[in-house]
Amino acid sequence: MTLKSEDIRNIAHLARLHIDEDAIDDYVDDLSNILSLVDQMNQIDSSSVAPLSNPLDATQRLRADEVTETNQRDKFQQIAPDVADGFYRVPKVIE
Amino acid sequence: MTRSVIEICAGLATGEFSSVEITQDYLARIALHNPALNCFISVTGELALEQARQADAVRAAGNAGALTGVPIAHKDLFCTDGVRTSCGSRILDNFIAPYDATVIEQFNQGGTVMLGKTNMDEFAMGSSNENSYYGSVANPWNLKHVPGGSSGGSAAAVAAGLAPAATGTDTGGSIRQPAAFCGVTGIKPTYGRVSRYGMIAFASSLDQGGPFARSAEDCALLLQTMAKFDPRDSTSSEQAVPDYSAGLGQGIEGLKIGLPKEYFADGLDSRIAGVIETAIDELRKLGAEIKEISLPNTGLSIPTYYVVAMAECSSNLSRFDGVRFGHRCEKPVDLEDLYKRSRGEGFGAEVKRRILIGTYALSAGYYDAYYLKAQQLRRMIKDDFQSAFDSVDLILGPTTPEVAFEIGAKTDDPVSMYLQDIYTISLNLAGLPGMSLPVGFVDGLPVGMQLIGNYFDEAGLLAAAHSYQQVSDWHLQTPGLTS
């Protein structure tokens, strides 16, 4: 599997990750090499095997829908980059 | 300063020294050696002395527990309330965690003293500790070599005697491989045995915390404090936790140990193979029955692992967006620019590679070919182990194909770095427990032997390792640091 520089730009956009233009070629090489390694998976026919998502085949534990957390907004907002009046501030989204 | 945890517990109990005194000794040793080794991202000296004073008071009141007053270092991936938790990343360089991880809470309740937070590959992604925003860690046995990763700071700190014990996490070998490279003992428990709450997530279906120490006996004590059902971790196990220290004496007479032929094939340094053979002979003398087994899908574990790990990391790391905590770029023009530049500036090269591959593998049209395929192979790899455990009690092999390599030797080629994980990653895919213990040297660098147990058989692993350490002294060797 070989990627093109346009693929890298698309994936980086999907991941909301800024990549410097002059680093794109390196990512093309590195990611293509990694995908070649990954393509070894196709040596085996696994079409009849059920996928495994939890190594213990465990299912998600449920709990009662009760409030267990206390409000710690002030503590959490102390480490935020930009807050005002108890809100997190980001650049304007709607014109 | 190469006291074991057991020796420190005894010294504290008899009053040979106080927790404050032993803590001061370790802080002095950190101040002396950390500039060259770079094991610690943060040294929490004031907090440590405060905790030590409290521990001494608890002991004076007659309320000491097994680990009260014992100094310990924590991987900088466990959230520590009020203390910077960087995960080795620029994006969390300013992150003061607002809560304690369950593991930290359990150690605090046990009265241990935190010396500091240890260096690591950024977000635990790496096998050499070279991917840390805070710089490489030097291997105490040879400062030009890597300590392994991702928990390289923890392993090197224990090896160098900067801490008697440390916590780590293991997603594909990140406890066992640095334990092997640094000549210390480390155990990765069964998936779900130790709570993941407050452990900054890399790949949630693979991540598992565990301890590093100088011996299996010490690891048993530490794991006792870490292993517990935690309702705050949705995949935490409710299985009862046995008394690990009490089980250490069970011996290995009659134990059936399997050697996977795939773990001794091409790619393994023949000198490591020789060292492992010598250790196997020792186990035979102790009464173990050794037989060859096969794990036929071993070769598929690397591609399978990297798809699962990268897919899960791309999802987990989407939370770092520059909005609520962590690094934010200067003067974002709009929200998308804020996300992209905060993440682009905050993450290092390897983390970016993995996010990109994971995003690609999960994107429309590729999900079945990559993620689903990897999950199918994951079951086949797990089934290999389950078949093997029908006929053996433990599985044994080398922890790594090479001893610690030189800093910079593999940084230009991510794929060659990934191949280092060949013997360790399949356990994470299967969720099995494994440990590494020192069994000799090649070129003056430690060799690790890996023991693999059946689900929740940490006690069996620790007992086997303890039996070996009763008749060998590799775990007692220390690097020749000046003073």
Interface residues (C-beta under 8 A of the other chain):
Chain A: D7 I8 I11 A12 L14 A15 R16 L17 H18 I19 D20 Y27 D30 L31 N33 I34 L35 L37 V38 D39 Q40 M41 N42 Q43 I44 S46 S47 V49 A50 P51 L52 S53 N54 P55 L56 A58 Q60 R61 R63 Q72 K75 F76 Q78 I79 A80 P81 D82 Y88 V90 P91 K92 V93
Chain B: N94 F95 I96 P98 T190 Y191 G192 S205 L206 P231 S234 T235 S237 N297 G299 L300 I302 P303 T304 Y306 V307 S314 S318 D321 G322 V323 R324 F325 G326 H327 R328 P332 V333 D334 L335 E336 D337 L338 Y339 K340 R341 R343 G344 E345 F347 K352 R353 I355 L356 I357 T359 Y360 A361 S363 Y370 L372 K373 A374 Q375 Q376 L377 R378 R379 M380 K382 D413 P414 V415 Y418 N428 L429 A430 G431 L432 Y455
